[in-house]
Amino acid sequence: MQIYLPIAEVSVNAFLLLGLGGLVGVLSGMFGVGGGFLMTPLLFMIGIPPAVAVATGTNQIVASSVSGVLAHLKRKTVDLKMGCVLLSGGLVGAAAGVQLFAYLRSIGQVDLLVTLSYVVFLGIIGTLMLIESVGALMRSRRMAAPKRKKHNWVHNMPIKSKFRTSGLYISVIPPVLVGFGVGVLSAIMGVGGGFIMVPAMIYILGMPTKVVVGTSLFQIIFVAAFTTLMHAWENHTVDIGLAVLLIVGGVIGAQVGARIGLRIKAEQTRILLALLVVGVCLNLAVGLLVEPKELYSIGTEG
């Protein structure tokens, strides 16, 4: 069933869009990621213009993240206090990222730099997560006692606060900095930032994996919504028809993903996420090396 998308100016199969939204929704519920790092390239592949894909993709991230958060709130696996601290840095970072994106666009290298950012960050984070997760899974199979967590630089910083849901007593400065960094990258790369937020919350802040997923989705809701509003207001690149189909699939998929995530061990969840991140990284890296069908394009400035 083909439908015409007026803003994107293309015709796409409606069931294909529902399927893409459902797939990203499942990933959102399972791993605590918004799914933009996967949704945006997939929309490129089916012919959606990049500007529309980025703006509308963040809109879908909001819906799937809300659905996922509701599922985790019922299970009390969302640290609202930590989420608000991360969000305070995330909104400031997103505003700064928009200005940086405008500068990159003015020098004419925004597409290349955005793709390189994907490859670098996804490659580093995915590889580190895969190595650590495989080690954790092997230790759990050997029934080895987990290593006692050591105090690091996070525990030595001032302005400490107690986060009861996460079982932490740490400074609020690291979460704010993590949120700021993710906000900047979210604005530049057009994603919710969960693929960076989740590892940072686990390995830097030391939060439990089950709490990380719901808390990450809570923060992603507001950062992605802020990005969507800016795109709609300034660039007019949000396609409502495309967004509705992605949202319907994403909301259903997020509920399924949240249930699947509860039945999978934490180590297995992290391995699956690491493999997914590395796979997307390799796909984008190949795209940079393969010669495009069209070596140049003609367009109007602005």
Secondary structure, 3 states (H helix, E strand, C coil): CEEEECCCCEEEEHHHHHHHHHHHHHHHHHHCCCCHHHHHHHHHHCCCCHHHHHHHHHHHHHHHHHHHHHHHHHCCCCCHHHHHHHHHHHHHHHHHHHHHHHHHHHCCCHHHHHHHHHHHHHHHHHHHHHHHHHHHHHHHHCCCCCCCCCCCHHHHCCCEEEECCCCEEEECHHHHHHHHHHHHHHHHHCCCCHHHHHHHHHHCCCCCHHHHHHHHHHHHHHHHHHHHHHHHHHHCCCCHHHHHHHHHHHHHHHHHHHHHHHHCCHHHHHHHHHHHHHHHHHHHHHHHHCCCCCCCCCCCCC
